Amino acid sequence: MKIVLLVFLLLISFNNIQAQEITGQELLAKTIEFHDPNGHWSAFVSNLKMTETRPNGTDRSSVISINNLTGDFKVEGKSDSLMITRGVKNDSCYVLVNGSASFDEALVKQYRLKCERSTMFKNYYVYLYGLPMKLTDDGTIIDEKVETVDFTGAQYYKLRVTYEKEVGSDIWYFYINPETYAMEAYQFYHDESTGKGEYITLDGMVEIQGIKFPKARKWFTNLEDKHLGTDTIVSGN
């Protein structure tokens, strides 16, 4: 019994020492080097074909267009019989239904077609698909303390990230493979004291323009461990 306890304590001590051999900024640099070794994200221009599956059977296909050279963005997909396009061009948001900017208020309410949501979609998609490179953006606070933890059955470096108040209030944790430095999961809390938030596991890898993107993102609630859906990259150019 004493031997087992000694081994356990030694393992804890080793993990703590191992994690502290690397700082938060050093870990971020290594995971960016893995995903974007040639620094292509800043000039990334691509159309990503996606499938989004949900447990209730509501599946959807969409195309996400990201242009980091101009800042333009567009996401286009079918809802019922309508082709809905949400985008941002020259810093101005827009919404199109079947290619037209004219549609009635009933459609606005039914499909939540407010122009401001186009900007929200841009911020959402560019942030997620730009990870880990987006963690160098202004207003991002990288915790220098790195932990080694078990998460979803594997051991990771855990990187804590917060944001200046004008940028965001959520607390994020990023789980980095300690051998390859691939980002393999992340988690956010709206309120860490209550556990409210979600975690996302990243499965597979697809390389587009020299950048390694996770092929599939699986979303779960922190509290109930409930599967919310899976977003998968089908192709990209």
C-alpha positions as CSV (number, residue, x, y, z in Angstrom):
1,M,0.0,0.0,0.0
2,K,2.8,2.4,0.9
3,I,4.6,1.6,-2.5
4,V,1.4,2.3,-4.4
5,L,0.9,5.6,-2.6
6,L,4.5,6.6,-3.2
7,V,4.2,5.9,-7.0
8,F,1.0,8.0,-7.1
9,L,2.6,10.9,-5.3
10,L,5.7,10.7,-7.6
11,L,3.4,10.8,-10.7
12,I,1.6,13.9,-9.4
13,S,4.9,15.5,-8.7
14,F,6.3,14.6,-12.2
15,N,3.2,16.0,-13.9
16,N,3.4,19.3,-12.1
17,I,7.1,19.6,-12.8
18,Q,6.5,18.7,-16.5
19,A,3.8,21.3,-16.9
20,Q,5.9,24.0,-15.4
21,E,8.8,23.4,-17.8
22,I,6.7,25.4,-20.4
23,T,5.0,28.7,-20.0
24,G,1.6,29.7,-21.4
25,Q,3.2,31.9,-24.2
26,E,5.7,29.1,-25.0
27,L,2.9,26.6,-25.3
28,L,0.8,28.8,-27.5
29,A,3.8,29.4,-29.8
30,K,4.3,25.6,-30.1
31,T,0.7,24.8,-30.9
32,I,0.6,27.6,-33.5
33,E,3.7,26.2,-35.0
34,F,2.0,22.8,-35.3
35,H,-1.2,24.1,-36.9
36,D,0.2,27.0,-39.0
37,P,3.9,26.4,-39.4
38,N,4.4,28.9,-42.2
39,G,2.2,31.7,-40.8
40,H,-0.5,31.4,-43.5
41,W,-3.5,32.3,-41.4
42,S,-3.2,36.1,-41.8
43,A,-3.5,35.7,-45.6
44,F,-6.0,32.8,-45.5
45,V,-8.7,33.0,-48.2
46,S,-10.9,30.0,-48.6
47,N,-14.4,28.5,-49.0
48,L,-15.0,25.8,-46.4
49,K,-17.8,23.3,-47.2
50,M,-19.3,22.2,-43.9
51,T,-21.9,19.7,-42.6
52,E,-23.6,20.4,-39.3
53,T,-25.4,17.4,-37.6
54,R,-27.6,17.7,-34.5
55,P,-28.9,14.9,-32.3
56,N,-32.5,15.8,-33.1
57,G,-31.8,15.0,-36.8
58,T,-31.6,18.6,-38.0
59,D,-28.7,18.4,-40.4
60,R,-27.5,21.2,-42.6
61,S,-24.8,21.9,-45.2
62,S,-23.2,25.3,-45.5
63,V,-20.3,27.1,-47.1
64,I,-18.2,29.4,-45.0
65,S,-16.1,32.0,-46.9
66,I,-13.2,33.6,-45.0
67,N,-11.0,36.3,-46.5
68,N,-8.4,37.4,-44.0
69,L,-6.9,39.8,-46.5
70,T,-9.9,42.0,-46.8
71,G,-11.8,41.0,-43.6
72,D,-14.8,39.9,-45.7
73,F,-16.9,36.9,-44.6
74,K,-19.9,35.0,-45.8
75,V,-21.8,31.9,-44.6
76,E,-24.4,30.4,-47.0
77,G,-26.7,27.5,-46.4
78,K,-30.3,26.3,-47.0
79,S,-33.0,26.6,-44.4
80,D,-36.1,24.8,-45.5
81,S,-36.5,25.9,-49.2
82,L,-34.6,29.2,-48.7
83,M,-30.9,29.9,-49.5
84,I,-29.8,32.3,-46.7
85,T,-26.6,34.2,-47.0
86,R,-25.2,36.1,-44.0
87,G,-22.1,38.2,-44.6
88,V,-19.8,41.1,-43.8
89,K,-18.2,43.2,-46.6
90,N,-16.2,46.4,-46.2
91,D,-17.1,46.3,-42.5
92,S,-20.8,46.3,-43.3
93,C,-23.2,43.4,-42.5
94,Y,-25.8,42.1,-44.9
95,V,-28.4,39.3,-45.3
96,L,-29.7,37.8,-48.5
97,V,-32.6,35.4,-49.0
98,N,-32.4,33.5,-52.3
99,G,-29.9,36.2,-53.5
100,S,-32.2,39.1,-52.6
101,A,-31.8,41.7,-49.9
102,S,-35.6,42.3,-49.9
103,F,-37.7,40.0,-47.8
104,D,-40.7,40.5,-45.4
105,E,-40.6,40.9,-41.7
106,A,-42.1,37.4,-41.2
107,L,-39.0,35.8,-42.6
108,V,-36.8,38.1,-40.4
109,K,-38.5,36.8,-37.3
110,Q,-38.7,33.1,-38.4
111,Y,-35.1,32.8,-39.5
112,R,-33.5,35.5,-37.3
113,L,-32.3,37.6,-40.2
114,K,-31.2,40.7,-38.4
115,C,-28.1,42.1,-40.0
116,E,-26.2,42.2,-36.7
117,R,-26.3,38.4,-36.6
118,S,-24.1,38.4,-39.7
119,T,-21.3,40.1,-37.7
120,M,-21.9,37.7,-34.9
121,F,-21.5,34.8,-37.3
122,K,-18.3,36.2,-38.6
123,N,-16.8,36.6,-35.1
124,Y,-17.9,33.1,-34.2
125,Y,-16.6,31.2,-37.2
126,V,-13.4,33.2,-37.8
127,Y,-12.5,32.8,-34.1
128,L,-13.2,29.0,-34.0
129,Y,-11.6,28.2,-37.3
130,G,-8.7,30.5,-36.6
131,L,-7.7,28.7,-33.4
132,P,-5.0,28.6,-32.0
133,M,-3.8,31.6,-34.1
134,K,-6.6,33.8,-32.9
135,L,-5.2,33.6,-29.4
136,T,-2.6,36.2,-30.4
137,D,-5.3,38.8,-31.0
138,D,-5.3,42.0,-29.0
139,G,-7.2,41.8,-25.8
140,T,-6.3,38.1,-25.2
141,I,-4.8,37.3,-21.9
142,I,-2.7,34.1,-21.8
143,D,-2.1,32.6,-18.3
144,E,1.5,31.8,-17.9
145,K,0.8,28.8,-15.6
146,V,0.4,25.6,-17.6
147,E,-1.1,22.5,-16.0
148,T,-0.9,18.8,-17.0
149,V,-4.4,17.3,-16.7
150,D,-6.5,14.4,-17.8
151,F,-9.4,15.4,-20.0
152,T,-11.8,13.1,-21.9
153,G,-9.6,10.2,-21.2
154,A,-6.3,11.6,-22.4
155,Q,-3.5,13.7,-20.8
156,Y,-3.0,17.3,-22.0
157,Y,-1.3,20.6,-21.3
158,K,-4.1,22.9,-20.2
159,L,-3.8,26.5,-21.3
160,R,-6.1,29.1,-19.6
161,V,-7.2,32.1,-21.6
162,T,-9.3,35.1,-20.5
163,Y,-10.0,38.4,-22.3
164,E,-10.0,42.1,-21.5
165,K,-13.6,43.2,-20.6
166,E,-14.2,45.0,-23.9
167,V,-13.4,41.8,-25.8
168,G,-15.2,39.1,-23.8
169,S,-16.1,37.7,-20.4
170,D,-15.9,33.9,-20.9
171,I,-13.1,31.9,-19.5
172,W,-11.5,29.4,-22.0
173,Y,-9.3,26.4,-21.5
174,F,-7.4,24.8,-24.4
175,Y,-6.1,21.2,-24.2
176,I,-2.9,20.7,-26.1
177,N,-1.3,17.3,-26.9
178,P,2.0,17.3,-24.9
179,E,3.8,15.3,-27.6
180,T,2.6,16.8,-30.9
181,Y,1.3,20.2,-29.6
182,A,-1.9,19.7,-31.6
183,M,-4.9,21.4,-30.0
184,E,-7.3,18.6,-29.4
185,A,-10.1,20.1,-27.3
186,Y,-11.2,23.3,-25.7
187,Q,-13.8,24.4,-23.1
188,F,-15.4,27.7,-22.1
189,Y,-17.3,28.9,-19.1
190,H,-19.9,31.7,-19.0
191,D,-19.7,31.3,-15.2
192,E,-17.0,29.0,-13.9
193,S,-18.4,28.9,-10.4
194,T,-21.6,27.2,-11.7
195,G,-19.9,25.2,-14.5
196,K,-22.2,26.8,-17.2
197,G,-20.6,26.5,-20.6
198,E,-19.5,23.9,-23.1
199,Y,-16.6,21.8,-24.2
200,I,-15.6,20.8,-27.7
201,T,-13.5,17.8,-28.8
202,L,-11.6,18.0,-32.0
203,D,-11.4,14.8,-34.2
204,G,-9.2,14.2,-37.2
205,M,-7.2,16.8,-39.2
206,V,-7.6,18.4,-42.6
207,E,-4.8,20.5,-44.2
208,I,-5.9,23.6,-46.2
209,Q,-3.3,26.0,-47.6
210,G,-0.7,24.6,-45.2
211,I,-2.9,25.1,-42.1
212,K,-3.9,22.0,-40.1
213,F,-7.6,22.4,-39.1
214,P,-9.6,19.9,-37.0
215,K,-11.9,18.0,-39.3
216,A,-14.7,17.6,-36.9
217,R,-15.8,19.5,-33.8
218,K,-18.1,17.8,-31.3
219,W,-20.0,20.0,-28.8
220,F,-21.1,19.1,-25.3
221,T,-22.5,20.8,-22.3
222,N,-20.2,21.0,-19.3
223,L,-22.8,20.2,-16.7
224,E,-24.9,17.5,-18.3
225,D,-22.3,16.2,-20.7
226,K,-25.0,16.4,-23.4
227,H,-24.0,16.1,-27.0
228,L,-25.2,19.3,-28.8
229,G,-23.9,18.6,-32.3
230,T,-21.0,18.0,-34.6
231,D,-19.6,20.3,-37.3
232,T,-17.4,18.7,-39.9
233,I,-15.3,20.2,-42.7
234,V,-16.1,18.3,-45.9
235,S,-13.7,20.3,-48.2
236,G,-11.8,23.5,-48.5
237,N,-9.8,25.3,-51.2
